Amino acid sequence: MRQLVRGAVLSFLAGYLLWSLLWNGYLGKYWLWPFLAIVPNDWHGTMAYVVAGNIYIGLIGLLLVAVFGRLGRWPELARRAWSRAGGRPAARRAAAPLPPHVDPSTWPELRADGATNAADLLDRELKAGRVTDVDHARITHAWKSLPRTDNVRDILARGAAACPHGSGKRDLSRRTGHHDLHTRQVRVGVVADDDRNPTELRDAGVALDPSLLGTSAVALGPSSTTDRIVRPVVESLCLQALAGQAAVIWVTSSDHHGGADHGNFDAVVRAGTQAAGHGLDLYADSQDPDMAGAMLAEALVGDVADTLPGGDSRRAATALAQLLGPFRAAHDRFPDVAELRDLLSVPDAVDDLRAALDGLQHLAQLRELQAYGQQPADVISLLGNRIALLDRPAFEGFFTPPRDGAAPRRMYALRHLDQPVRIRIELPERAHAEAARIMARLVLAQFGACAAARADRSLFAALVLDDAAQTVTAQGLRGLQRLQDNNAGVLLALRTLNDVPEPLRRPLLSRVGCQIVCAGVTTWDAAPVSEAWGEAWVETRTVTDRQLVADEPMTRVMHGLRKIVTGRHVTAQSVTVKQERRQRWSASDLAHELPAQHAVVAVTSVRGERTAPLLTQLDA
């Protein structure tokens, strides 16, 4: 782009110099000979002569513009400038719920429904600077989803603070991203000015919104680069939650991120610490033992499910359900971590449960418990060993509130994804690495099950995992397929594909609609992504150049001007064009040719709209 601008400026200066020399007569009057030869002699001194002279001079000027514009590639510069200033956006869908001539700041939805008084009040609030973009998005969304009479009454009473979020907050304490809440988009970068990108998309913004995140996404690369994707997306989803449009769960490391932005969340779930904070419901507030057993089994043994009988976690899920159902029948609740560990490891605990069921005459649950006794011993042993990792002093009271009279820790259950909540879950990845991986799989399993079980799916539910290492499982991939139909999506950040079992790497890339490869990946990580992006027809050209030597004086002058403008000798080219199929981005290109703080972004919307992989300069 810089070279293009420089060439255009130099060609303009050269053209202006030539025009000045002609106009002031320094190059003689020969350029007027055609005009003098054509115009009749009796026109001299008449108005017709003046008009004809002006037309001729205009034609000469246009000729100079055409010649020097071609030398300086002015049309190409104009296309680039138009694309940068107001051209088409890349890798995003600019939804337009209103006609383009309607200004959303005039509250057209309210006026169309006859709520003129409320719209006028909000208009006055807006002009006074008391309405934020969150207020506008929240009130507009509430107007579409809540009873109109209640909305009007609330707006007349509270103005811009009407239809509040449950937290009472109207904005985040601090923003770092570029947001458009009208289209629910957040910009993550700009399409690089690179030959690999289509010319019309260069310098256009790259944004993500729920229509893209609804197909789920994988961001692959070092954490310093993937954070440039994760942070803006989480911030955007938190803003949408304040507007009543989304629910967001952010799973991060307590070691990696500070607590400066804790105020942006409705609940902070801290594992591995006795500090104030929420706990996590081990069963997601489920009342169904089969659903609870399936979620817990996926968390405990999902990463080694291929070694279990049947090659998946269904046998382990059945075994847990055969314990959870009888325990709930006997005690009107599911067991806590310590009780579940005893049931899996101590035979006397199962005998006590059987005795309690005998006393209550729960014959169906007794049969369930009898069936549990026939489960393979290696499955039961593995479940017991894994649950023991959560039965540590550091996690005391984290999964189940105390019942000995002490003040219970407030629990959060992922079942409540039908509310616009903002939840941050901090995992102790350094102090308790294996337990943190179990909890990450638990959150992913609960999110998939609860998002699909929602009665109200009007809110977009999003789960963002800062580090999805050892979290992706075969059953989890099946859950990803169902999220798109349930207005939900997952963003998985991975340092390397080695953190995903080898048989699941390609299925993972095929199940998610958005793949983001950041600078710093290896060729081993890039190879499956390159294969997933496939091939495209490309036009290859073989060019042979030879320098032209001019004999005529005028030709030499033109060649000299072109050399001044372009910095190169004038050459004649012999071009051989060939069509062939090549990978859109090879593994070597992704590993070795991405500049720092860049990524290649390929996205798919929930309606199936796709963009080719685009080299993107990520925002700071």
C-alpha positions in Angstrom: 0.0 0.0 0.0 2.8 2.4 0.9 4.6 1.8 -2.5 1.3 2.2 -4.3 0.7 5.6 -2.7 4.3 6.7 -3.4 4.0 5.7 -7.1 0.7 7.6 -7.4 2.1 10.8 -5.8 5.2 10.7 -8.0 3.2 10.1 -11.2 0.9 13.0 -10.2 3.8 15.3 -9.7 5.4 14.3 -13.0 2.1 14.9 -14.8 1.6 18.2 -13.1 5.1 19.2 -14.1 4.5 18.3 -17.8 1.2 20.2 -17.8 2.8 23.3 -16.3 5.6 23.2 -18.9 3.0 22.9 -21.7 0.8 25.6 -20.3 3.5 28.1 -19.8 5.0 27.5 -23.3 8.4 26.1 -22.1 8.0 23.1 -24.5 6.9 25.2 -27.4 3.5 25.3 -29.2 3.7 22.0 -31.1 1.0 20.5 -28.8 -1.5 23.1 -30.3 -0.8 22.2 -33.9 -3.7 19.7 -34.2 -6.1 22.3 -32.9 -4.8 25.1 -35.2 -5.0 22.7 -38.2 -8.6 21.8 -37.5 -10.2 25.1 -36.5 -11.2 27.4 -39.5 -9.3 30.6 -39.8 -12.5 32.7 -39.7 -13.2 31.5 -36.1 -10.3 33.5 -34.7 -11.5 36.1 -32.2 -15.0 34.5 -31.9 -16.7 32.7 -29.0 -16.6 29.5 -31.0 -12.9 29.7 -31.1 -12.7 30.1 -27.3 -15.1 27.2 -26.6 -13.2 24.9 -29.1 -9.9 25.9 -27.4 -11.2 25.1 -24.0 -12.5 21.7 -25.2 -9.1 20.9 -26.8 -7.2 21.9 -23.6 -9.6 19.7 -21.6 -8.9 16.8 -23.9 -5.2 17.2 -23.5 -5.6 17.3 -19.7 -7.7 14.1 -19.8 -5.0 12.5 -21.9 -2.3 13.4 -19.4 -4.5 12.1 -16.5 -5.0 8.8 -18.4 -1.3 8.3 -19.2 0.0 9.3 -15.7 -2.9 7.6 -14.0 -2.0 4.3 -15.7 1.7 4.9 -14.8 0.9 5.5 -11.2 -1.9 2.8 -10.9 -4.4 5.4 -9.7 -7.4 3.1 -10.2 -5.9 0.4 -8.0 -5.2 3.0 -5.3 -8.8 4.2 -5.5 -10.1 0.6 -5.1 -7.9 0.1 -2.0 -8.9 3.4 -0.5 -12.7 2.7 -1.0 -12.3 -0.8 0.5 -10.6 0.7 3.5 -12.9 3.6 4.0 -16.3 2.0 3.4 -16.0 -1.2 1.6 -17.4 -4.6 2.4 -16.5 -6.0 5.9 -14.8 -9.4 5.9 -15.5 -12.5 7.9 -18.7 -11.1 9.4 -22.3 -10.6 8.6 -23.7 -7.1 9.1 -27.2 -7.9 10.1 -29.7 -5.1 9.4 -32.8 -5.5 11.4 -34.0 -2.1 10.3 -34.2 -0.6 6.8 -31.0 1.3 5.9 -32.8 4.7 5.9 -34.0 4.3 9.5 -31.8 5.6 12.3 -31.9 3.2 15.3 -31.2 6.1 17.7 -34.7 7.4 17.0 -36.3 4.3 18.6 -38.3 3.3 15.5 -39.6 0.1 17.1 -41.2 2.0 19.9 -42.7 4.6 17.6 -44.0 1.9 15.2 -45.9 0.4 18.1 -47.4 3.7 19.2 -45.2 4.3 22.2 -44.4 7.8 21.2 -44.2 9.2 24.7 -41.6 6.6 25.7 -39.6 7.1 22.5 -39.6 10.9 23.0 -38.4 10.5 26.6 -35.6 8.2 25.5 -34.7 10.6 22.7 -34.3 13.4 25.2 -32.2 11.1 27.4 -30.0 10.3 24.4 -29.4 13.9 23.5 -28.5 14.6 27.1 -25.8 11.9 27.0 -27.5 9.6 29.5 -28.0 6.6 27.1 -25.2 4.2 26.3 -25.1 1.6 23.6 -25.9 -1.1 26.2 -29.0 0.9 27.3 -30.1 1.1 23.6 -29.6 -2.6 23.0 -31.2 -3.6 26.3 -34.3 -1.6 25.9 -34.7 -2.5 22.2 -34.3 -6.2 23.0 -36.8 -6.0 26.0 -39.3 -4.2 23.7 -39.3 -7.2 21.4 -39.5 -9.9 24.1 -41.5 -8.4 27.0 -45.1 -7.1 27.3 -45.4 -3.6 25.8 -47.5 -2.1 28.6 -44.9 -3.0 31.2 -42.1 -1.7 29.0 -43.8 1.7 28.5 -44.5 2.1 32.2 -40.9 1.2 33.1 -39.4 3.5 30.5 -41.6 6.4 31.6 -40.5 5.8 35.2 -36.7 5.1 34.8 -35.8 6.5 31.4 -32.6 5.0 30.0 -32.2 2.8 33.1 -35.4 0.9 32.2 -35.6 -2.9 31.8 -32.4 -3.4 34.0 -30.1 -6.4 34.1 -30.3 -8.5 37.2 -27.1 -7.0 38.5 -28.4 -3.4 38.0 -25.3 -2.5 36.0 -25.6 -0.7 32.6 -22.0 -1.1 31.4 -18.7 -2.8 32.0 -16.2 -1.2 34.3 -13.6 -1.1 31.5 -13.7 -1.9 27.7 -10.8 -2.8 25.5 -12.5 -4.0 22.3 -14.3 -2.4 19.4 -18.0 -3.3 19.8 -21.2 -2.7 17.8 -24.1 -3.8 20.0 -26.6 -3.0 17.3 -25.2 -5.9 15.2 -23.8 -7.7 18.2 -20.3 -7.7 16.7 -16.9 -7.3 18.2 -13.9 -6.6 16.0 -10.9 -8.8 16.5 -8.7 -7.5 13.7 -8.2 -6.2 10.1 -7.7 -8.2 6.9 -4.1 -7.8 6.1 -2.9 -6.1 2.9 -1.5 -9.3 1.6 -1.6 -11.0 -1.8 -3.2 -14.1 -0.3 -6.3 -12.0 0.6 -8.9 -10.9 -1.9 -8.2 -7.4 -3.0 -11.7 -6.2 -2.2 -11.4 -7.4 1.4 -8.0 -6.0 2.3 -8.0 -3.5 5.2 -11.7 -4.5 6.1 -12.6 -5.3 9.7 -12.9 -8.9 10.9 -15.7 -9.3 13.5 -17.3 -12.1 15.4 -20.9 -12.3 16.5 -23.4 -15.0 17.7 -24.2 -16.0 14.2 -20.6 -17.1 13.8 -19.9 -18.3 17.4 -23.1 -20.4 17.1 -21.1 -22.8 14.9 -18.4 -23.0 17.7 -14.8 -22.0 17.2 -11.3 -23.1 17.8 -8.4 -20.7 18.3 -5.0 -22.4 18.0 -1.8 -20.9 19.0 0.2 -19.4 21.9 -1.8 -17.9 24.7 -0.4 -14.4 24.1 -2.0 -14.5 20.7 -5.2 -16.4 21.4 -5.9 -13.9 24.2 -6.4 -11.3 21.4 -9.4 -13.4 20.3 -10.7 -14.6 23.7 -10.7 -11.3 25.5 -12.7 -9.3 23.0 -15.2 -12.1 22.6 -15.8 -12.5 26.3 -16.1 -8.7 26.7 -18.7 -8.6 23.9 -20.7 -11.5 25.4 -20.7 -9.7 28.7 -22.1 -6.6 27.1 -24.7 -8.6 25.3 -25.6 -10.3 28.7 -26.1 -6.8 30.2 -28.4 -6.1 27.2 -30.4 -9.3 28.0 -29.3 -11.0 24.8 -26.7 -13.6 26.0 -25.4 -15.8 28.8 -21.7 -16.4 29.0 -19.5 -18.8 30.9 -15.8 -18.1 30.9 -13.5 -20.8 32.1 -10.0 -19.5 32.8 -7.0 -20.1 35.0 -6.6 -18.5 38.4 -2.9 -18.4 37.7 -3.0 -16.8 34.3 -5.4 -13.9 34.7 -5.7 -11.3 37.5 -8.9 -10.3 39.2 -9.1 -6.7 37.8 -12.2 -7.5 35.8 -14.0 -9.6 38.4 -16.6 -6.7 38.6 -17.7 -7.5 35.1 -19.2 -10.8 36.2 -22.3 -11.7 38.1 -20.5 -14.6 39.8 -16.9 -15.7 40.1 -16.5 -19.4 40.8 -13.1 -20.0 42.3 -11.9 -23.6 42.6 -9.0 -24.6 44.9 -9.3 -21.7 47.3 -11.3 -20.9 50.4 -11.6 -17.3 49.4 -15.0 -15.8 49.0 -16.7 -16.8 45.8 -19.3 -19.2 44.4 -19.1 -22.9 44.3 -20.0 -25.1 41.3 -23.0 -27.5 41.5 -21.6 -31.0 40.7 -24.8 -32.0 39.0 -25.9 -28.7 37.4 -29.0 -28.7 39.5 -30.3 -31.7 37.6 -33.0 -33.9 39.1 -32.4 -36.7 36.6 -29.8 -39.3 37.8 -29.2 -40.5 34.2 -28.4 -36.9 33.0 -26.3 -36.2 36.1 -24.4 -39.5 35.7 -23.7 -38.8 32.1 -22.3 -35.4 32.8 -20.2 -36.6 35.7 -18.9 -39.6 33.8 -17.8 -37.4 30.9 -15.8 -35.3 33.4 -14.2 -38.1 35.3 -13.3 -40.6 32.5 -14.1 -38.9 29.2 -10.4 -38.4 28.4 -9.7 -42.2 28.7 -13.1 -43.4 27.5 -11.5 -45.3 24.6 -9.9 -47.7 27.1 -13.2 -48.6 28.8 -15.6 -51.3 27.8 -17.5 -50.2 24.7 -14.9 -47.6 23.9 -16.8 -44.6 25.4 -18.1 -43.3 28.7 -21.6 -44.7 28.5 -20.8 -47.7 30.8 -19.3 -45.3 33.4 -22.4 -43.1 33.1 -24.7 -46.0 33.7 -22.7 -47.1 36.7 -22.9 -43.6 38.2 -26.7 -43.3 37.5 -27.2 -46.6 39.3 -25.7 -45.0 42.4 -27.1 -41.6 42.1 -30.7 -42.7 41.6 -30.9 -44.9 44.7 -29.0 -42.4 46.8 -31.5 -39.6 45.8 -34.4 -41.9 46.6 -33.0 -42.6 50.1 -31.8 -39.0 51.0 -33.8 -36.7 48.6 -30.6 -35.3 47.2 -27.5 -36.4 45.2 -24.4 -37.4 47.2 -21.6 -34.9 47.7 -18.1 -35.6 46.6 -17.0 -37.4 49.8 -20.2 -39.5 49.8 -19.8 -40.5 46.2 -16.2 -41.4 46.7 -17.2 -43.7 49.6 -19.9 -45.3 47.4 -17.4 -46.0 44.7 -14.6 -47.2 46.9 -16.0 -48.5 50.2 -18.3 -51.6 50.0 -19.9 -50.8 53.4 -21.2 -47.5 52.0 -23.2 -49.4 49.3 -24.5 -51.8 52.0 -25.7 -48.9 54.1 -27.5 -47.4 51.1 -29.1 -50.8 50.4 -30.3 -51.0 54.0 -31.8 -47.5 53.8 -33.7 -48.5 50.6 -34.9 -51.7 52.3 -36.4 -49.7 55.0 -38.2 -47.4 52.5 -39.2 -50.4 50.4 -37.8 -48.8 47.1 -37.8 -52.0 45.1 -37.0 -50.3 41.8 -34.0 -48.5 43.3 -32.9 -51.7 44.9 -32.8 -53.3 41.5 -30.7 -50.4 40.3 -28.3 -50.9 43.1 -28.1 -54.6 42.4 -27.3 -53.9 38.7 -24.6 -51.5 39.9 -22.9 -54.4 41.6 -22.5 -56.2 38.2 -20.6 -53.3 36.6 -16.9 -54.1 35.6 -14.6 -53.6 38.6 -12.1 -51.6 36.5 -14.7 -49.0 35.6 -15.7 -48.6 39.2 -12.1 -48.4 40.3 -11.3 -45.7 37.7 -14.3 -43.6 38.8 -13.3 -43.9 42.4 -9.7 -42.8 41.7 -10.8 -39.9 39.6 -13.4 -38.6 42.1 -10.8 -38.8 44.8 -8.9 -36.0 43.0 -11.9 -33.7 43.8 -12.2 -34.9 47.4 -9.3 -32.8 48.5 -9.1 -30.2 51.3 -8.6 -27.4 48.7 -12.0 -28.2 47.3 -13.9 -28.6 50.5 -17.4 -27.1 50.2 -16.7 -26.1 46.5 -19.1 -28.7 44.9 -21.7 -29.0 47.7 -22.7 -26.4 50.4 -21.9 -27.5 54.0 -24.8 -28.9 55.9 -23.5 -28.7 59.5 -24.9 -25.3 60.2 -22.0 -23.3 58.7 -22.8 -20.5 56.3 -23.1 -22.3 52.9 -21.1 -21.1 49.9 -23.4 -19.8 47.2 -23.5 -22.4 44.4 -23.8 -21.8 40.7 -25.5 -24.3 38.4 -25.1 -24.2 34.7 -28.7 -25.2 34.3 -29.7 -21.5 34.5 -28.5 -20.7 30.9 -31.9 -19.2 30.2 -30.9 -16.1 32.2 -28.5 -13.4 31.0 -25.8 -14.3 33.4 -22.0 -13.5 33.3 -20.1 -16.3 35.0 -16.3 -16.5 35.4 -14.9 -19.9 36.6 -11.3 -20.0 37.7 -9.5 -23.3 37.8 -6.3 -24.1 39.7 -4.3 -25.3 36.7 -0.9 -25.0 38.4 -1.7 -26.3 41.9 -4.2 -29.0 40.9 -3.7 -29.6 37.2 -5.5 -33.0 36.9 -8.4 -31.8 39.0 -8.6 -28.7 36.9 -8.9 -30.7 33.7 -11.7 -32.8 35.3 -13.6 -29.6 36.2 -13.1 -28.2 32.7 -14.6 -31.3 31.2 -17.4 -31.1 33.8 -18.3 -27.6 32.7 -18.2 -28.5 29.0 -20.4 -31.5 29.6 -22.8 -29.6 31.7 -23.0 -26.7 29.3 -23.8 -29.0 26.4 -26.5 -30.8 28.3 -28.1 -27.7 29.8 -28.0 -25.6 26.7 -30.0 -28.4 24.9 -32.4 -28.8 27.8 -33.4 -25.1 28.0 -37.1 -24.4 27.5 -36.3 -20.8 26.4 -33.5 -20.6 23.9 -33.9 -17.0 22.9 -30.7 -16.1 24.7 -27.4 -17.0 23.0 -25.5 -19.2 25.4 -21.7 -19.2 25.1 -18.9 -21.1 26.8 -15.3 -19.8 26.4 -12.4 -22.1 27.5 -9.1 -20.3 27.9 -7.2 -23.6 27.7 -9.1 -26.6 26.4 -6.2 -29.0 26.8 -7.4 -32.5 27.6 -11.0 -31.3 27.5 -12.1 -32.5 24.1 -13.7 -35.9 24.1 -15.7 -38.0 21.7 -18.9 -37.4 23.6 -18.1 -33.7 23.9 -17.8 -33.5 20.1 -21.2 -35.0 19.8 -22.5 -32.3 22.1 -20.9 -29.6 19.9 -23.0 -30.7 17.0 -26.2 -30.1 19.0 -25.3 -26.6 20.2 -25.9 -24.9 16.8 -29.5 -26.0 16.9 -29.9 -24.7 20.4 -28.6 -21.1 19.9 -25.4 -21.9 21.8 -21.7 -22.1 20.9 -18.3 -22.8 22.4 -14.9 -21.1 21.9 -12.0 -23.4 22.6 -8.5 -21.9 22.9 -5.7 -24.5 22.4 -2.0 -24.1 22.7 -1.4 -27.1 20.5 -3.4 -29.9 18.9 -1.3 -32.4 20.9 -3.7 -31.5 23.8 -6.4 -33.2 21.8 -6.4 -37.0 21.3 -5.1 -37.8 17.8 -8.3 -39.6 16.6 -10.3 -36.5 17.6 -8.3 -33.8 16.0 -9.8 -33.9 12.5 -13.3 -34.5 13.8 -12.9 -31.4 16.0 -11.9 -29.2 13.1 -14.8 -30.5 11.0 -17.4 -30.0 13.8 -16.5 -26.3 14.5 -17.5 -23.7 12.0 -14.8 -21.2 12.8 -11.1 -22.0 12.8 -8.5 -19.4 13.9 -4.8 -20.3 13.5 -2.5 -17.8 15.2 1.2 -17.1 14.6 3.5 -19.4 16.5 2.0 -22.9 15.6 4.1 -25.7 14.4 3.8 -27.6 11.1 2.4 -30.6 13.1 -0.4 -28.5 14.4 -1.0 -26.7 11.2 -1.3 -29.8 9.0 -4.8 -30.9 10.1 -6.1 -27.3 9.8 -4.6 -27.0 6.3 -6.2 -30.3 5.3 -9.6 -29.1 6.8 -9.5 -25.9 4.7 -9.0 -27.9 1.6 -7.8 -26.8 -1.8 -8.8 -24.1 -4.3 -8.2 -23.4 -8.0 -5.4 -20.9 -8.3 -4.0 -19.3 -11.4 -0.2 -19.5 -11.6 1.7 -17.3 -13.9 5.3 -17.8 -15.2 6.6 -14.4 -16.2 9.8 -13.8 -18.2 11.0 -10.2 -18.3 13.4 -8.5 -20.6 14.5 -4.8 -20.5 13.3 -2.7 -23.4 15.9 -0.3 -25.0 14.2 2.7 -26.7 15.6 4.3 -29.9 13.2 7.1 -30.3 13.6 10.3 -28.1 10.0 10.5 -27.0 10.0 6.8 -26.1 13.1 7.3 -24.0 11.4 10.2 -22.2 8.4 8.0 -21.4 10.6 5.1 -20.2 12.5 7.6 -18.0 9.2 8.8 -16.4 8.1 5.2 -15.7 11.5 4.4 -14.1 11.1 7.5 -11.8 7.6 6.5 -10.8 8.1 2.7 -10.4 11.8 2.5 -9.6 12.3 -0.2 -12.2 13.4 -0.4 -15.8 10.8 -0.7 -18.4 10.5 -4.4 -19.4 8.5 -6.5 -21.8 6.9 -9.6 -20.2 6.1 -13.0 -21.6 3.4 -14.6 -19.4 2.4 -18.2 -19.2 -0.9 -18.8 -17.3 -1.9 -22.2 -15.8 -4.8 -23.3 -13.6 -4.1 -25.8 -10.8 -5.4 -26.9 -7.4 -3.4 -25.9 -4.4 -4.0 -25.9 -0.6 -5.5 -22.6 0.5 -2.9 -22.4 3.2 -0.2 -25.1 3.5 1.1 -26.3 6.9 4.5 -24.7 6.1 2.9 -21.4 5.3 0.9 -21.4 8.6 3.9 -22.3 10.6 6.6 -20.1 9.1 5.0 -17.2 7.2 2.5 -15.7 9.6 3.8 -12.4 11.0 3.7 -11.8 14.8 0.2 -10.9 16.1 -1.5 -12.2 13.0 -3.8 -15.1 12.5 -5.6 -16.8 9.6 -9.3 -16.8 10.2 -12.0 -18.9 8.5 -15.6 -18.6 9.7 -18.9 -20.2 9.0 -22.3 -18.7 10.0 -25.2 -20.7 11.4 -26.9 -20.3 8.0 -24.0 -22.0 6.2 -22.3 -18.8 4.8 -18.6 -19.3 4.6 -15.5 -17.2 4.1 -12.2 -18.4 2.8 -9.3 -18.3 5.2 -8.1 -14.6 5.6 -4.8 -13.4 6.9 -5.8 -11.0 9.7 -3.8 -8.6 11.8 -5.2 -8.9 15.3 -6.2 -5.9 17.3 -4.0 -5.1 20.4 
